[in-house]
């Protein structure tokens, strides 16, 4: 990390107050991944595939302290494609903290799931099967706008079905859209955050998210209880509302951690009635620190669909991995998962397979 101290002094109108000194830091990482997966689903012709991918993240952060002790800062993440996907202001004081801008929803960032805690090789990876993958909406384009001078027809968005509807990473939801997040000051081991995101003038899909946790000491380590919730309104009067809940418990210390969480995600039609999506899931696992440089991880996910759209579908997966940190910011990670999917309505969509990811990462 390279820090640059930017100091400027100026007179502010009506106050004659000098500007604060901003401490600006640059950091990031580069990741190269080799991915391979296989499955036995007849619909996708028993794909056996592999790919190479890479990720770059550059963080630009600033921090300063005002004369009255208020801590202020900015946080910006730039990705390989050149886009900025997280960009927010934080203001901290005795009242707690406020985040303003593109930041993860509290339900996401507080999750106990292994993906958010940084699995050994770049998060959850379950392969690239296209069994039931979602299709994004496409607007019509005229012949000149199309790449091959052929008009492209409009296409409505299609929600994920089959394996892709169940093959989640265990999260109950969240986004990096613009929002306001307030986190109360810690009271003992109690922490709580609430976030609100406004969908804008063209949509009513506002988001509300909360996360409440309590941590207390136990046998020279600590135990943590968590409740997280996220709710998103329908985009219009005919759109469904969605909600996600997570309840979890974690025991952690110098050895690593063990945890168990229960998740539920639902979609309810605007007219009310039975839920079209009602996924119930559990995840349990742990991370063990073999040495200061080496850790191993294992977790298992199980999910059932009780909604009307895919009633009776089931999904489960087991993941194991190892990570080794080398001096100079170099990190090696290997992650392997097996999964099984049962489609209650169409046996031809049943699928089981495996996926492996090797990652080389350099932090700077």
C-alpha positions as CSV (number, residue, x, y, z in Angstrom):
1,X,0.0,0.0,0.0
2,X,1.3,3.4,-0.9
3,X,0.1,6.4,1.1
4,X,0.3,9.9,-0.1
5,X,-0.4,12.8,2.3
6,X,-2.2,15.5,0.5
7,X,-2.2,18.7,2.6
8,X,-3.9,21.9,1.6
9,X,-4.8,25.0,3.6
10,X,-7.6,27.3,2.6
11,X,-9.9,29.8,4.2
12,X,-13.6,28.7,4.2
13,X,-16.1,31.5,3.7
14,X,-17.7,32.8,7.0
15,X,-15.7,30.4,9.0
16,X,-12.0,31.0,8.3
17,X,-11.5,27.3,9.0
18,X,-8.5,25.6,7.5
19,X,-9.2,22.5,5.3
20,X,-8.3,19.2,6.9
21,X,-5.4,17.1,5.7
22,X,-6.5,14.1,3.7
23,X,-4.6,10.9,4.0
24,X,-5.0,9.1,0.6
25,X,-4.1,5.5,0.1
26,X,-3.9,3.2,-3.0
27,X,-4.2,-0.6,-2.7
28,X,-5.5,-3.5,-4.6
29,X,-5.0,-6.9,-6.0
30,X,-4.6,-8.9,-9.2
31,X,-6.0,-12.4,-9.6
32,X,-5.5,-15.1,-12.2
33,X,-7.9,-18.0,-12.2
34,X,-8.0,-21.4,-13.9
35,X,-11.5,-22.8,-13.7
36,X,-12.7,-26.3,-14.7
37,X,-16.1,-28.0,-14.3
38,X,-18.1,-30.9,-15.5
39,X,-21.8,-32.0,-15.2
40,X,-24.0,-34.9,-16.4
41,X,-27.1,-33.0,-17.5
42,X,-28.5,-34.3,-20.8
43,X,-30.0,-30.9,-21.7
44,X,-26.6,-29.3,-21.8
45,X,-24.9,-32.3,-23.4
46,X,-22.7,-33.3,-20.5
47,X,-20.5,-30.2,-20.7
48,X,-16.9,-30.6,-19.6
49,X,-15.4,-27.2,-19.7
50,X,-12.5,-25.0,-18.5
51,X,-11.7,-21.3,-18.6
52,X,-9.0,-18.7,-17.7
53,X,-10.1,-15.5,-16.1
54,X,-8.5,-12.6,-14.3
55,X,-9.6,-9.9,-12.0
56,X,-8.1,-6.5,-11.0
57,X,-9.2,-4.3,-8.2
58,X,-7.8,-0.9,-7.4
59,X,-8.9,0.8,-4.2
60,X,-8.5,4.6,-3.7
61,X,-9.3,5.6,-0.2
62,X,-9.1,8.9,1.7
63,X,-9.5,9.7,5.4
64,X,-9.3,12.8,7.5
65,X,-10.3,14.1,10.9
66,X,-12.1,17.4,11.4
67,X,-11.4,19.9,14.1
68,X,-14.3,18.6,16.2
69,X,-13.1,15.0,15.9
70,X,-15.4,13.8,13.1
71,X,-13.8,11.2,10.9
72,X,-14.6,11.4,7.2
73,X,-13.5,9.5,4.2
74,X,-14.1,8.2,0.7
75,X,-13.8,4.7,-0.8
76,X,-13.6,3.9,-4.5
77,X,-13.1,0.6,-6.2
78,X,-12.0,0.4,-9.8
79,X,-12.3,-2.9,-11.7
80,X,-10.4,-4.3,-14.6
81,X,-13.0,-3.2,-17.1
82,X,-12.5,0.4,-16.0
83,X,-15.8,0.7,-14.2
84,X,-16.3,1.8,-10.7
85,X,-18.6,-0.6,-8.8
86,X,-18.3,0.7,-5.3
87,X,-17.9,4.4,-4.4
88,X,-19.1,5.9,-1.1
89,X,-18.5,8.5,1.6
90,X,-18.2,7.5,5.2
91,X,-18.8,9.8,8.2
92,X,-18.0,8.5,11.6
93,X,-18.5,10.0,15.1
94,X,-19.9,9.3,18.5
95,X,-23.3,8.9,16.9
96,X,-22.1,5.9,14.9
97,X,-21.3,5.9,11.2
98,X,-23.1,6.8,7.9
99,X,-22.2,5.5,4.5
100,X,-23.5,7.4,1.4
101,X,-23.2,6.0,-2.1
102,X,-22.4,2.7,-3.8
103,X,-21.8,0.3,-0.9
104,X,-23.0,-3.3,-0.2
105,X,-26.3,-3.7,1.6
106,X,-25.9,-4.6,5.3
107,X,-27.5,-8.0,4.7
108,X,-24.7,-8.8,2.4
109,X,-21.7,-7.4,4.2
110,X,-22.8,-8.9,7.5
111,X,-23.4,-12.4,6.2
112,X,-21.6,-15.2,8.0
113,X,-21.5,-17.2,4.7
114,X,-18.0,-18.3,3.6
115,X,-18.2,-16.3,0.3
116,X,-18.2,-13.0,2.1
117,X,-15.5,-14.1,4.5
118,X,-13.1,-14.7,1.6
119,X,-12.9,-18.4,0.7
120,X,-9.5,-19.7,-0.1
121,X,-9.7,-19.3,-3.9
122,X,-11.9,-16.3,-4.7
123,X,-15.3,-17.0,-3.3
124,X,-17.9,-19.7,-4.0
125,X,-17.3,-21.4,-7.4
126,X,-19.7,-24.1,-8.7
127,X,-18.9,-24.2,-12.3
128,X,-20.3,-22.8,-15.5
129,X,-23.2,-25.0,-16.4
130,X,-25.9,-23.1,-18.4
131,X,-28.7,-25.4,-17.1
132,X,-31.6,-22.9,-16.7
133,X,-29.5,-19.8,-16.8
134,X,-31.3,-16.4,-16.8
135,X,-31.7,-14.4,-19.9
136,X,-31.4,-10.6,-19.8
137,X,-33.9,-8.3,-21.6
138,X,-32.9,-6.9,-25.0
139,X,-34.3,-3.9,-26.8
140,X,-34.9,-4.0,-30.5
141,X,-32.1,-2.6,-32.6
142,X,-32.3,-1.4,-36.2
143,X,-30.2,-3.0,-39.0
144,X,-27.5,-0.3,-38.9
145,X,-27.1,-0.6,-35.1
146,X,-26.8,-4.4,-35.2
147,X,-23.2,-5.8,-35.6
148,X,-24.0,-7.7,-38.8
149,X,-26.5,-5.2,-40.2
150,X,-29.4,-7.4,-39.4
151,X,-32.1,-6.2,-37.1
152,X,-32.3,-7.7,-33.7
153,X,-35.7,-8.4,-32.2
154,X,-36.7,-7.4,-28.7
155,X,-36.4,-10.0,-26.0
156,X,-38.0,-10.1,-22.6
157,X,-36.0,-11.0,-19.6
158,X,-36.3,-14.6,-18.4
159,X,-35.7,-15.5,-14.8
160,X,-33.3,-18.4,-14.0
161,X,-34.8,-21.8,-13.7
162,X,-33.6,-25.3,-12.8
163,X,-30.0,-25.5,-11.5
164,X,-29.3,-21.8,-11.9
165,X,-32.3,-20.9,-9.9
166,X,-31.0,-22.9,-6.9
167,X,-27.2,-22.7,-7.5
168,X,-26.8,-19.7,-5.3
169,X,-23.8,-18.7,-3.1
170,X,-25.9,-18.7,0.1
171,X,-26.6,-15.0,0.2
172,X,-30.1,-13.6,0.9
173,X,-29.4,-10.7,-1.4
174,X,-27.9,-7.3,-1.6
175,X,-26.6,-4.8,-4.1
176,X,-24.0,-2.0,-4.6
177,X,-26.6,0.5,-5.8
178,X,-26.6,3.9,-4.3
179,X,-27.9,3.9,-0.7
180,X,-27.7,5.4,2.7
181,X,-26.5,3.1,5.6
182,X,-26.5,4.0,9.2
183,X,-24.6,1.9,11.8
184,X,-25.1,2.5,15.5
185,X,-22.2,2.7,17.8
186,X,-21.4,-0.6,19.4
187,X,-23.0,-1.2,22.8
188,X,-21.0,-4.0,24.4
189,X,-21.1,-6.7,21.8
190,X,-24.2,-5.4,20.1
191,X,-24.0,-4.0,16.5
192,X,-26.7,-2.9,14.2
193,X,-27.0,-1.4,10.7
194,X,-29.8,-0.3,8.5
195,X,-29.7,0.6,4.8
196,X,-32.1,2.2,2.3
197,X,-31.7,2.3,-1.4
198,X,-34.0,4.4,-3.7
199,X,-34.6,2.8,-7.1
200,X,-35.1,6.2,-8.8
201,X,-37.7,7.9,-10.8
202,X,-38.4,5.0,-13.2
203,X,-38.9,2.2,-10.6
204,X,-40.5,1.6,-7.2
205,X,-38.1,-1.2,-6.3
206,X,-36.7,0.5,-3.2
207,X,-34.5,-1.6,-1.0
208,X,-34.4,-1.8,2.8
209,X,-31.8,-3.9,4.6
210,X,-30.8,-4.5,8.2
211,X,-28.2,-6.5,10.1
212,X,-28.1,-7.1,13.8
213,X,-25.3,-9.0,15.6
214,X,-24.2,-9.7,19.2
215,X,-20.8,-11.0,20.1
216,X,-19.7,-12.3,23.5
217,X,-16.6,-14.1,24.8
218,X,-16.7,-17.8,25.3
219,X,-13.8,-20.2,26.4
220,X,-11.0,-17.8,25.3
221,X,-12.7,-17.2,22.0
222,X,-16.0,-15.5,20.9
223,X,-19.4,-16.5,19.8
224,X,-21.5,-14.3,17.5
225,X,-25.2,-14.3,16.8
226,X,-26.6,-12.7,13.6
227,X,-29.9,-11.7,12.1
228,X,-30.0,-10.1,8.6
229,X,-32.9,-9.1,6.4
230,X,-33.4,-7.4,3.0
231,X,-36.7,-6.4,1.3
232,X,-37.1,-5.0,-2.2
233,X,-40.4,-3.6,-3.4
234,X,-41.9,-4.4,-6.8
235,X,-40.7,-2.2,-9.6
236,X,-44.4,-1.3,-10.4
237,X,-47.9,-2.2,-9.3
238,X,-47.7,-5.6,-11.0
239,X,-44.2,-6.7,-9.9
240,X,-43.4,-9.1,-7.2
241,X,-41.8,-8.1,-3.9
242,X,-38.7,-10.0,-2.7
243,X,-37.3,-10.7,0.7
244,X,-34.4,-12.5,2.2
245,X,-33.5,-13.5,5.8
246,X,-30.4,-14.9,7.4
247,X,-30.0,-16.2,10.9
248,X,-26.6,-17.5,12.0
249,X,-24.2,-18.4,14.8
250,X,-20.4,-18.4,14.6
251,X,-17.6,-19.5,17.0
252,X,-14.3,-18.0,16.2
253,X,-10.8,-17.4,17.6
254,X,-7.1,-17.9,16.7
255,X,-7.9,-21.4,15.4
256,X,-10.3,-20.1,12.7
257,X,-14.0,-20.3,12.9
258,X,-17.0,-22.7,12.7
259,X,-20.5,-21.5,11.8
260,X,-24.1,-22.4,10.8
261,X,-26.6,-20.3,9.1
262,X,-30.2,-20.6,7.9
263,X,-31.4,-18.6,4.9
264,X,-34.8,-17.9,3.3
265,X,-35.5,-16.0,0.0
266,X,-39.0,-15.3,-1.2
267,X,-40.9,-13.6,-4.0
268,X,-44.5,-12.7,-3.5
269,X,-46.8,-11.6,-6.4
270,X,-48.2,-8.1,-6.2
271,X,-51.7,-9.5,-6.0
272,X,-50.7,-11.6,-2.9
273,X,-51.3,-15.3,-2.5
274,X,-48.8,-18.1,-2.7
275,X,-45.1,-17.3,-3.1
276,X,-43.6,-18.0,-6.5
277,X,-40.2,-18.4,-5.0
278,X,-39.6,-19.7,-1.5
279,X,-36.1,-21.1,-1.0
280,X,-35.1,-22.5,2.4
281,X,-31.4,-23.1,2.9
282,X,-28.8,-24.0,5.4
283,X,-25.1,-23.7,5.3
284,X,-22.5,-24.9,7.8
285,X,-18.8,-25.1,7.7
286,X,-15.5,-23.8,9.1
287,X,-12.0,-22.5,8.5
288,X,-9.0,-23.9,10.3
289,X,-5.7,-21.9,10.5
290,X,-3.0,-24.6,10.1
291,X,-0.3,-22.0,10.3
292,X,-0.1,-18.3,10.0
293,X,0.2,-18.7,6.3
294,X,-1.9,-21.8,5.6
295,X,-5.7,-22.3,6.1
296,X,-8.2,-24.9,5.0
297,X,-11.9,-24.5,4.6
298,X,-15.0,-26.7,4.3
299,X,-18.7,-25.9,4.0
300,X,-21.9,-27.6,2.9
301,X,-25.0,-26.0,1.5
302,X,-28.5,-27.5,1.2
303,X,-31.5,-25.8,-0.4
304,X,-35.2,-26.7,-1.0
305,X,-37.7,-24.9,-3.1
306,X,-41.2,-24.5,-1.6
307,X,-42.5,-21.9,-4.0
308,X,-45.1,-22.5,-6.7
309,X,-42.7,-22.0,-9.7
310,X,-40.3,-24.9,-9.0
311,X,-42.0,-26.6,-6.0
312,X,-39.9,-29.6,-4.7
313,X,-36.6,-28.7,-6.4
314,X,-33.5,-29.5,-4.3
315,X,-29.9,-28.5,-4.3
316,X,-26.8,-29.4,-2.2
317,X,-23.1,-28.9,-2.5
318,X,-19.9,-29.6,-0.6
319,X,-16.8,-27.5,-0.9
320,X,-13.2,-27.9,0.4
321,X,-10.2,-25.8,-0.2
322,X,-6.7,-24.7,0.9
323,X,-4.9,-21.3,0.8
324,X,-1.2,-20.5,1.2
325,X,0.1,-17.0,1.7
326,X,3.6,-16.3,0.5
327,X,5.7,-13.3,1.5
328,X,5.3,-10.2,-0.7
329,X,1.6,-10.4,-1.1
330,X,1.5,-13.6,-3.2
331,X,-1.3,-16.0,-2.4
332,X,-2.2,-19.4,-3.8
333,X,-5.6,-20.9,-3.4
334,X,-7.3,-24.1,-4.6
335,X,-11.1,-24.8,-4.2
336,X,-13.1,-27.8,-5.2
337,X,-16.9,-28.3,-5.0
338,X,-19.3,-31.2,-5.8
339,X,-23.0,-30.4,-6.3
340,X,-26.3,-32.2,-6.9
341,X,-29.5,-30.8,-8.2
342,X,-32.9,-32.5,-8.4
343,X,-35.7,-31.0,-10.6
344,X,-39.0,-32.2,-9.1
345,X,-41.0,-31.3,-12.2
346,X,-38.6,-32.5,-15.0
347,X,-36.1,-35.3,-14.4
348,X,-34.3,-34.5,-17.6
349,X,-33.1,-31.3,-15.8
350,X,-31.5,-33.2,-13.0
351,X,-27.8,-32.4,-12.7
352,X,-24.8,-33.2,-10.7
353,X,-21.2,-32.3,-11.2
354,X,-18.1,-30.7,-9.8
355,X,-16.0,-27.6,-10.2
356,X,-12.4,-26.6,-9.3
357,X,-10.7,-23.3,-9.2
358,X,-7.0,-22.5,-8.9
359,X,-6.2,-18.9,-8.1
360,X,-3.0,-17.0,-8.0
361,X,-3.4,-13.6,-6.3
362,X,-1.0,-10.7,-5.6
363,X,-2.0,-8.0,-3.1
364,X,-0.4,-4.6,-3.4
